[in-house]
Structure formats: C-alpha cells, structure tokens
C-alpha cells in the first residue's frame, strides 16, 4: 500500500512538471469553480430542508385532510346522535303512555305477544322515519322484554324492531331497499316489507357490548348515557356494524330499553371513499386506540380501493416528526390520527381516534420520483454549467491564442488593435518595439523615428554635469544600485537626479530611458549623447 502511495505521489510530481496548454488549464479552473459552486448549492439546499420538503409537504396535506375528515365525521356522528336522542324521547313517551293506560310495568310485557306487537306497531313509524332521515343504514328499538321467558336464550333475547337498508352499492347509495331485520313479522306483512334473509324474531343483546349494563342502570337523561358500540358482527350475517345505543327512559328514570342507529362497514365505505392524491390513496379510519395500537377490527374503515388493507388489522403506532407509522408486521401505512369523543360516557374506557392513512410504498414511490427529478435536474444543471465553462474558456482563450499566433509569426499589431487582455497587449507592444529595433539595426527606420531621436538627443543639453555622469553610467550598462558607489553620492541623490533626467529627456521611467539608449546604440548614434 505504501509503495502504491509513493507511485501516485511520483506520478503527481511528474504531472506538475509537464507543460499544459493554457486552454486546458483554464478549462480545469472553470470546472473546479463550477464544481465548488455546485456542491455549495447542494449543501445549502440540504441544510435548508429543500430535499426533505416532501415530508413537510406530506404533513401539511395529511393534517388538512385529517382536519376535514374529522370535521365531517364529527358532524355526521353528532347528527346521528341528535336524531337518536330525539327517537329515544319520542319512543319513551309513546311506551310510557301505553304502559300508563294498561297500568303495567315494562317487565309485565314478558310472555305477552299481543302487547309487544301493539308497542312495535307504535314504534315502527318513529323508527322508520329515523331511518329515512338519518345518514345511516339502519335504525332499531329494543324493549326490555321478551316474548317467551321459557326459552334457554331468554336471558339475552329481547323484543324489538330493526329496519335496515339492503342492496347498498356505490352506484346507487341513496335508493336502497328497506328490509325487516328484527321484530314481529306481522308488521312486515302490514307494511309490505321484505324480511331479511337472516331475519330473527328478537334481538340477541349479548351481541351488543354493554347493552345489558345500559338497560339495568337507571338514569335521568338519555343524553348522559348514550354510546357507540365497537364494531360487531351482525348475527347470522357476513356484515358488521357499529351501533349507537341510547336508553329509553321513563319519567320515573325507569329504563324501557334502548334505541339508536347503525353504521355498517359497507355503508361507511360508501360514505368515506378513498381520496386519491399525489402521495397515494388516503383511507379514512374510525377505530379505538388501546396500548398504542389502532384496532381497525373494532372500528370502521372507509373505502380501501387502491390498497391492500382488509379492515381487520391491528396497527402498532410509531410516532414520527412529520407523520406516524402504522405497522402490522407485514404491512406498513403512514399518516396521522387524532382522538375523538363519540360517546357521552365511555363505558369501557375506550379511546376513539379518526385517522387518515396511505400505504407507505405509495409514499416511497412518490419520494423516489421526486428524488429522480432532482437528480435529473442536477445533472442537467451540471451539464449546462460545464458547457458554460467551456464557452467561457473558448471565448477567453481565443483572442489570446490568436494574438500569440500573430506574435509568433512576427506580425505587428496595427495601432488601436487590442486583444482585450491588458497584459497581452503590453507584451505585443514590447515585441513590436523589438521588431522595430531590429529593423532599425538593418537601417530600415520607419517614418518620424529620426525626428524622435533628434529631439531626444537635443534635450540632453538640458542636463547638468552630474546628471550627464549618471546618464553615462546607464549607457555603460550599470544598474541604479551601482550608481551611489561610482558617483560617491547617496541613493536619495541618485533618485533625485533620475527624476530630473526623466523629466528633461521626456521619458516616464528608466525602462523607457534604456529603450531609447538601446535604439540609439543600434542606430549607431549613441555617441551623440556624450
């Protein structure tokens, strides 16, 4: 390894000794400057967060989307809650009126099909009106009584009426068919309603979490005790739904039963479709959070088109700066969530959240595309800068090379001609002077030169004796540093005499003085200065 380093060092030293064309050197110089500027620009873009702007932009878009979704969902649920509370109020008044006229308690309706049918006939218009006006796909009312207490399942079986929409579809979500899901079939016959293919006479309240506790706990106001159940599977069907449970309360705080509305998984999907955006397909989720896990299997999920989501996942939440990661172990989604209060009193300590999620691979594809655009743009910019450096190099070097070529061919530059480079123009003037001097030696004096020499020689009479001595030293080839010792004077005196000599002879510097001396010597007139 050490030998290799020595070889590289020797190679570098050898390269430094080699002659390199001016154009190539200048090109390397421009390229070095451009690469430094290019690197500095990339560094500034990096530290200002330009390259990480995708995450910030994603956060802004998802935060706005989450806010709009939360507002829509809260408004939706609040509207359903208000209609269910009104349904509870109307049903409670009707039930209490019937019980008061009959002089019986709600428990005395057990094993009394006729009175239960009478109550259901009274309840039907109110439940049907709620279904027709509410933004839901089912409405129900359950009485705290059963037709047959002798059955094995009588403890969990309760009489009531349950109307649902069937044949829901995205193409026609507002004109579904009303079916009779639970209740005494006489009402379905009277109202020309089709029985659900999984119709049952009574409700199994064991399928509704906390339903029995709500029925058995006296309360003064329904608005203090309502809640949304977790997503449950509707018995004997492939469907699942969340139920809003509101108590039916008499004036004496007696609980007659419960009522409410249904939001099925299918209905929720139609109500909250996938929103396509630049980052991917955004999914709406309403689900409980427990132990830092988002439980989709117990909540509702909007349309999942364009994703691999099944709606049964349990996501582990990893908090991030711009967004959160939701991981099942095999699938990853990113997005944001906020807690939301959907029940007046959480009966089991459940915390609900609304979330908007997109597949992580969709976002990764988007960021990869943006990075590719940045890379292509950087490469194009680099090529443009390199081409610009090549153009500048050519433009700068061309007049130099052309002038050097003329000088090599001993072509005198005409008066007024300029290469644009002051140093090069000075070199050309110097070489032109030498060419003229050579011609002088050959006896080819250009016009007006003789007159110029005559004037210079005549002005020598203006010099003092001391000044003439110093001029003689210069003619003999001595340097200015030699004069003080030869003339036995100080350097300051020499400089003073020099100024006087220059002024009297009409020259600007010692170099110009020596040029005249050299030209006169070449012309054979140097003796005229003595």
C-alpha positions as a printed Julia matrix, in Angstrom:
530×3 Matrix{Float64}:
    0.0     0.0     0.0
    2.87    2.35    0.87
    4.5     1.64   -2.48
    1.28    2.45   -4.26
    1.09    5.8    -2.45
    4.68    6.58   -3.41
    3.93    5.77   -7.04
    0.9     8.08   -7.01
    2.96   10.84   -5.42
    5.71   10.43   -8.0
    3.12   10.48  -10.78
    1.65   13.7    -9.4
    5.08   15.33   -9.18
    5.83   14.29  -12.76
    2.49   15.71  -13.94
    3.27   19.07  -12.32
    6.47   19.36  -14.39
    4.69   18.81  -17.67
    3.57   21.71  -19.8
   -0.18   22.08  -20.14
   -1.98   24.16  -22.73
   -3.48   27.37  -21.37
   -6.94   26.43  -22.65
   -6.87   23.12  -20.79
   -5.68   24.8   -17.6
   -8.36   27.43  -17.83
  -10.97   24.74  -18.52
   -9.9    22.84  -15.41
  -10.0    26.09  -13.46
  -13.57   26.85  -14.55
  -14.67   23.27  -13.88
  -13.2    23.43  -10.39
  -15.06   26.65   -9.65
  -18.29   25.24  -11.04
  -17.98   22.03   -9.03
  -17.38   24.04   -5.86
  -20.4    26.24   -6.56
  -22.49   23.21   -7.46
  -21.51   21.45   -4.23
  -22.22   24.59   -2.2
  -25.68   24.92   -3.76
  -26.47   21.29   -2.98
  -25.25   21.78    0.59
  -27.4    24.89    1.06
  -30.44   23.09   -0.36
  -29.79   20.21    2.02
  -29.42   22.29    5.19
  -32.45   24.44    4.31
  -34.57   21.3     4.08
  -35.33   21.5     0.38
  -34.67   17.8    -0.1
  -36.77   16.92    2.98
  -39.61   19.15    1.89
  -41.55   16.07    0.82
  -42.12   15.04    4.45
  -43.15   18.55    5.42
  -45.48   18.85    2.45
  -46.9    15.41    3.21
  -47.58   16.51    6.8
  -49.35   19.66    5.65
  -51.55   17.77    3.18
  -52.38   14.97    5.61
  -53.03   17.38    8.5
  -55.51   19.32    6.37
  -57.09   16.1     5.14
  -57.35   14.82    8.72
  -58.96   18.05    9.91
  -61.56   17.97    7.13
  -62.24   14.28    7.74
  -62.57   14.82   11.48
  -64.94   17.75   10.97
  -67.09   15.75    8.55
  -67.11   12.68   10.76
  -67.9    14.6    13.95
  -70.7    16.42   12.16
  -72.01   13.1    10.84
  -71.93   11.41   14.26
  -73.37   14.46   16.04
  -76.27   14.48   13.6
  -76.93   10.79   14.18
  -76.69   11.3    17.94
  -79.21   14.16   17.84
  -81.66   12.1    15.78
  -81.23    9.07   18.04
  -81.81   11.17   21.17
  -84.96   12.55   19.57
  -86.02    8.99   18.69
  -85.44    7.98   22.31
  -87.54   10.86   23.52
  -90.47   10.09   21.19
  -90.35    6.32   21.83
  -90.1     6.79   25.59
  -93.18    9.0    25.57
  -95.18    6.51   23.46
  -94.1     3.49   25.55
  -94.83    5.29   28.81
  -98.29    6.25   27.51
  -99.12    2.63   26.65
  -97.85    1.33   29.99
  -99.79    4.02   31.84
 -103.04    3.2    30.02
 -102.59   -0.51   30.67
 -101.46    0.11   34.23
  -98.45   -2.23   33.9
  -94.67   -2.14   34.15
  -92.25   -2.9    31.34
  -91.39   -6.27   32.92
  -95.04   -7.32   32.67
  -94.73   -7.33   28.89
  -92.79  -10.58   29.12
  -94.67  -13.51   27.55
  -97.31  -11.11   26.17
  -97.02  -11.18   22.34
 -100.14   -9.08   21.78
  -98.98   -6.1    23.83
  -95.48   -6.39   22.41
  -96.97   -6.31   18.9
  -99.04   -3.29   19.89
  -95.9    -1.47   21.08
  -93.93   -2.4    18.0
  -96.73   -1.08   15.77
  -96.47    2.23   17.64
  -92.68    2.2    17.44
  -92.49    1.39   13.72
  -93.32    4.89   12.29
  -90.76    6.56   14.53
  -88.01    4.04   13.73
  -88.84    4.17   10.01
  -88.79    7.99    9.97
  -85.37    8.0    11.66
  -84.02    5.56    9.08
  -85.38    7.68    6.23
  -83.93   10.96    7.52
  -80.67    9.94    9.16
  -77.41    9.4     7.31
  -77.16    5.74    8.32
  -78.16    2.31    7.04
  -80.21    1.01    9.96
  -82.43    2.08   12.86
  -83.73   -0.01   15.74
  -85.54   -0.03   19.09
  -85.23   -2.8    21.72
  -87.65   -3.31   24.59
  -86.5    -4.78   27.89
  -88.92   -7.7    27.49
  -89.15  -10.99   25.63
  -91.99  -12.94   24.07
  -91.05  -16.24   25.71
  -89.18  -16.37   29.0
  -89.17  -20.13   28.89
  -86.57  -20.36   26.15
  -82.96  -21.16   27.01
  -81.73  -17.93   25.47
  -84.45  -15.8    27.09
  -81.87  -14.07   29.31
  -80.32  -12.42   26.24
  -83.35  -12.31   23.94
  -85.29   -9.05   23.74
  -88.23   -7.97   21.63
  -87.94   -5.0    19.33
  -87.91   -3.73   15.79
  -84.92   -3.33   13.47
  -85.09   -1.82    9.98
  -82.09   -1.89    7.62
  -81.2    -0.96    4.08
  -80.15   -3.73    1.77
  -78.62   -3.79   -1.71
  -76.27   -0.94   -0.86
  -73.97   -0.03   -3.73
  -71.64    2.77   -4.62
  -73.56    3.42   -7.84
  -76.92    3.81   -6.07
  -76.33    4.51   -2.37
  -79.45    6.67   -1.86
  -82.14    4.34   -3.22
  -81.67    1.08   -1.32
  -84.41   -1.31   -0.23
  -85.71   -1.28    3.36
  -85.83   -4.77    4.87
  -87.22   -6.09    8.14
  -84.24   -7.45   10.12
  -85.72   -7.98   13.6
  -89.25   -7.86   15.0
  -92.66   -9.49   14.88
  -93.32  -10.39   11.22
  -96.94   -9.13   11.3
  -95.62   -5.59   10.9
  -93.56   -6.54    7.86
  -96.67   -8.07    6.3
  -98.75   -4.98    7.02
  -96.12   -2.59    5.67
  -95.21   -4.75    2.64
  -91.64   -5.08    3.82
  -89.36   -7.88    2.77
  -87.92   -9.96    5.58
  -84.13  -10.02    5.73
  -82.69  -13.37    4.68
  -81.32  -13.64    8.22
  -84.42  -12.3     9.93
  -84.97  -13.18   13.58
  -87.92  -12.55   15.9
  -85.89  -10.95   18.69
  -82.56   -9.33   19.4
  -79.65  -11.12   20.98
  -78.41   -8.32   23.25
  -75.43  -10.42   24.19
  -74.04   -9.46   20.77
  -74.11   -5.75   21.72
  -71.35   -4.93   24.24
  -72.57   -3.08   27.37
  -76.2    -3.25   26.22
  -77.38   -5.11   29.35
  -75.49   -2.71   31.62
  -77.19    0.25   29.91
  -80.66   -1.37   30.35
  -80.09   -2.21   34.01
  -78.72    1.18   35.14
  -81.38    3.81   35.92
  -80.72    7.25   34.5
  -82.49   10.56   34.37
  -81.43   11.74   30.95
  -80.56    9.65   27.87
  -78.04   12.3    26.79
  -75.86   11.32   29.77
  -75.62    7.61   28.94
  -75.51    7.02   25.16
  -72.51    5.37   23.49
  -71.3     3.85   20.23
  -70.52    0.17   20.38
  -67.39   -1.28   18.9
  -67.82   -2.92   15.53
  -69.82   -6.12   15.94
  -70.76   -8.89   13.54
  -74.47   -8.88   12.88
  -75.7   -12.29   13.95
  -76.07  -14.9    11.19
  -74.79  -12.44    8.51
  -71.5   -11.6     6.85
  -71.98   -7.93    7.74
  -70.52   -5.93   10.6
  -71.54   -2.57   12.03
  -71.28   -0.09   14.87
  -74.48    0.66   16.83
  -75.36    3.89   18.59
  -77.07    2.88   21.85
  -79.38    5.4    23.54
  -81.52    4.39   26.58
  -85.31    4.64   26.51
  -86.07    6.4    29.79
  -89.4     6.88   31.51
  -90.33    9.81   33.69
  -89.54    7.75   36.77
  -85.99    7.05   35.42
  -87.04    3.5    34.55
  -85.21    2.07   31.53
  -87.65    0.66   28.93
  -84.92   -0.45   26.55
  -82.54    1.11   24.05
  -82.73    2.57   20.56
  -80.38    4.03   18.02
  -78.96    3.77   14.54
  -76.49    1.54   12.72
  -73.39    2.37   10.69
  -72.32   -0.72    8.8
  -68.83   -1.27    7.41
  -70.19   -1.23    3.87
  -72.15    1.97    4.41
  -69.08    3.63    5.95
  -67.01    2.65    2.93
  -69.5     4.3     0.59
  -69.74    7.38    2.82
  -65.96    7.86    3.09
  -64.36    6.88   -0.23
  -60.65    6.67   -0.84
  -59.17   10.03   -1.8
  -56.54    9.8    -4.5
  -53.67   12.26   -4.19
  -50.11   12.74   -5.25
  -48.91   10.69   -2.28
  -51.26    7.73   -2.79
  -54.72    6.53   -1.77
  -55.82    8.11    1.53
  -58.05    5.91    3.73
  -60.41    7.16    6.46
  -60.44    5.16    9.71
  -62.61    5.43   12.84
  -61.27    2.99   15.4
  -60.4     2.6    19.08
  -56.83    3.03   20.35
  -55.53    0.78   23.1
  -51.94    0.24   24.26
  -50.65    2.38   21.39
  -52.43    0.18   18.87
  -55.04    1.25   16.35
  -57.67   -1.52   16.31
  -59.24   -1.5    12.86
  -61.06   -4.75   13.6
  -63.16   -2.92   16.21
  -63.86    0.22   14.21
  -64.92    1.33   10.76
  -62.74    1.78    7.68
  -63.62    3.83    4.64
  -63.11    2.64    1.1
  -59.88    0.68    0.7
  -59.62    0.86   -3.09
  -56.04    1.01   -4.29
  -54.64   -0.51   -1.07
  -54.06   -3.93    0.43
  -55.96   -3.07    3.61
  -58.51   -5.65    4.81
  -60.13   -3.63    7.59
  -59.29   -6.26   10.23
  -55.73   -5.19   11.02
  -54.29   -4.12   14.35
  -51.71   -1.4    13.77
  -48.81   -0.63   16.1
  -48.33    3.13   16.13
  -44.84    4.65   15.86
  -44.89    8.4    16.38
  -42.84   10.47   13.94
  -41.93   14.11   13.46
  -43.95   14.68   10.3
  -46.15   11.58   10.27
  -46.8     8.35   12.16
  -46.09    4.83   11.02
  -48.77    2.17   11.42
  -47.28   -1.3    11.26
  -48.94   -4.71   11.27
  -45.69   -6.59   10.94
  -46.23   -7.4     7.29
  -47.77   -4.13    6.07
  -46.93   -0.53    6.76
  -49.03    2.58    6.41
  -48.21    6.18    7.24
  -50.47    9.06    8.18
  -51.91   10.98   11.12
  -54.63   10.45   13.71
  -56.47   12.4    16.39
  -58.56   11.27   19.31
  -62.25   11.94   19.01
  -65.1    11.78   21.52
  -68.01    9.85   20.03
  -69.82    8.8    23.23
  -71.1    10.79   26.16
  -69.65    8.3    28.57
  -67.09    5.71   27.56
  -68.47    2.63   29.27
  -65.28    0.59   28.94
  -62.61    3.31   28.92
  -62.28    3.15   25.14
  -60.44    5.99   23.4
  -61.55    6.51   19.81
  -59.5     8.1    17.05
  -60.03    9.23   13.49
  -57.08    8.56   11.2
  -56.1     9.07    7.58
  -53.62    6.53    6.21
  -51.83    5.82    2.96
  -49.65    2.82    2.04
  -46.01    3.52    2.81
  -44.97    2.06   -0.53
  -47.09    4.69   -2.31
  -45.31    7.48   -0.48
  -41.94    5.81   -1.11
  -42.74    5.67   -4.82
  -43.67    9.36   -4.78
  -40.47   10.41   -2.96
  -38.4     8.21   -5.29
  -39.97   10.0    -8.25
  -39.23   13.41   -6.72
  -35.65   12.39   -5.99
  -35.28   11.19   -9.56
  -36.49   14.56  -10.8
  -33.99   16.32   -8.51
  -31.17   14.09   -9.75
  -32.07   14.68  -13.4
  -32.37   18.42  -12.79
  -28.98   18.45  -11.01
  -27.33   16.54  -13.85
  -28.85   18.88  -16.45
  -27.72   21.91  -14.42
  -24.22   20.45  -14.11
  -24.01   19.85  -17.86
  -25.24   23.4   -18.52
  -22.6    24.81  -16.17
  -19.87   22.7   -17.76
  -20.96   23.8   -21.23
  -20.98   27.39  -20.0
  -17.44   26.94  -18.63
  -16.33   25.54  -21.98
  -17.92   28.52  -23.75
  -16.23   31.0   -21.4
  -12.9    29.23  -21.82
  -13.14   29.37  -25.62
  -14.23   32.98  -25.55
  -11.44   33.98  -23.17
   -8.65   31.97  -24.77
   -9.42   32.64  -28.45
   -8.17   36.27  -28.57
   -5.08   35.22  -26.59
   -4.21   32.36  -28.92
   -4.87   34.46  -32.0
   -2.66   37.24  -30.68
    0.08   34.79  -29.74
   -0.12   33.28  -33.18
    0.36   36.68  -34.8
    3.25   37.4   -32.48
    4.85   34.06  -33.33
    4.6    34.98  -36.99
    6.11   38.42  -36.18
    3.02   40.24  -37.39
    2.87   43.72  -35.9
   -0.47   44.71  -34.39
   -1.9    47.82  -36.02
   -2.39   50.89  -33.79
   -5.72   50.67  -31.97
   -5.88   46.88  -32.18
   -6.44   45.12  -28.85
   -6.77   41.53  -27.73
   -8.86   42.53  -24.71
   -6.12   41.35  -22.32
   -4.01   44.23  -21.0
   -1.01   42.04  -20.16
   -1.06   40.54  -23.63
   -1.32   43.99  -25.23
    1.73   45.1   -23.23
    3.63   42.02  -24.42
    2.63   42.8   -28.0
    3.82   46.4   -27.64
    7.11   45.18  -26.25
    7.62   42.68  -29.05
    6.57   45.27  -31.64
    9.22   47.57  -30.23
   11.82   44.84  -30.5
   10.81   44.18  -34.1
   11.14   47.87  -34.85
   14.53   47.95  -33.17
   15.69   45.02  -35.28
   14.58   46.89  -38.35
   16.45   49.9   -37.09
   19.61   47.83  -36.9
   19.06   46.86  -40.5
   18.77   50.52  -41.45
   15.1    50.46  -42.03
   13.98   53.42  -39.95
   10.26   53.98  -40.01
    8.89   57.49  -40.67
    9.29   60.13  -37.92
   11.72   57.93  -35.92
   14.73   60.07  -36.89
   12.9    63.21  -35.73
   12.03   61.47  -32.43
   15.69   60.56  -31.86
   16.86   64.07  -32.75
   14.5    65.58  -30.16
   15.71   63.14  -27.51
   19.4    63.94  -28.27
   18.76   67.71  -28.25
   17.12   67.51  -24.79
   20.35   66.04  -23.37
   21.75   69.6   -23.38
   19.28   70.39  -20.58
   21.11   68.03  -18.23
   23.6    69.19  -15.62
   27.1    67.75  -15.4
   26.09   65.42  -12.55
   23.04   64.27  -14.44
   25.11   63.58  -17.57
   27.52   61.47  -15.49
   24.68   59.36  -14.19
   23.27   59.02  -17.73
   26.73   57.85  -18.83
   26.71   55.12  -16.17
   23.37   53.91  -17.53
   24.75   53.93  -21.08
   27.72   51.86  -19.84
   25.31   49.23  -18.52
   25.37   49.91  -14.77
   22.29   49.38  -12.62
   20.81   52.01  -10.34
   22.2    50.2    -7.29
   25.73   50.69   -8.65
   25.49   54.49   -9.05
   25.95   55.64   -5.42
   29.33   53.9    -5.13
   30.53   55.02   -8.58
   29.47   58.66   -8.19
   30.19   58.91   -4.45
   26.65   60.11   -3.71
   23.68   58.76   -1.77
   20.82   56.72   -3.2
   18.36   59.52   -2.5
   20.54   61.86   -4.58
   20.6    59.28   -7.35
   16.81   59.11   -7.29
   16.61   62.9    -7.41
   18.93   63.02  -10.43
   16.87   60.24  -12.05
   13.69   62.26  -11.73
   15.37   65.26  -13.3
   16.8    63.14  -16.12
   13.41   61.59  -16.89
   11.69   64.99  -16.86
   14.27   66.71  -19.06
   14.58   63.87  -21.57
   10.79   63.36  -21.71
   10.66   59.74  -20.55
    8.41   58.17  -17.92
   10.72   55.51  -16.47
   14.15   54.0   -16.51
   12.86   51.23  -18.8
   11.84   53.82  -21.39
   15.19   55.58  -20.97
   17.05   52.33  -21.53
   14.87   51.63  -24.58
   15.98   54.94  -26.15
   19.6    54.19  -25.3
   19.33   50.72  -26.85
   17.68   52.08  -30.01
   20.3    54.81  -30.41
   23.07   52.27  -29.97
   21.52   50.05  -32.63
   21.26   53.02  -34.99
   24.91   53.99  -34.35
   24.0    57.34  -32.79
   24.82   56.61  -29.19
   27.94   58.79  -29.31
   25.71   61.84  -29.82
   24.64   61.62  -26.18
   28.24   62.37  -24.99
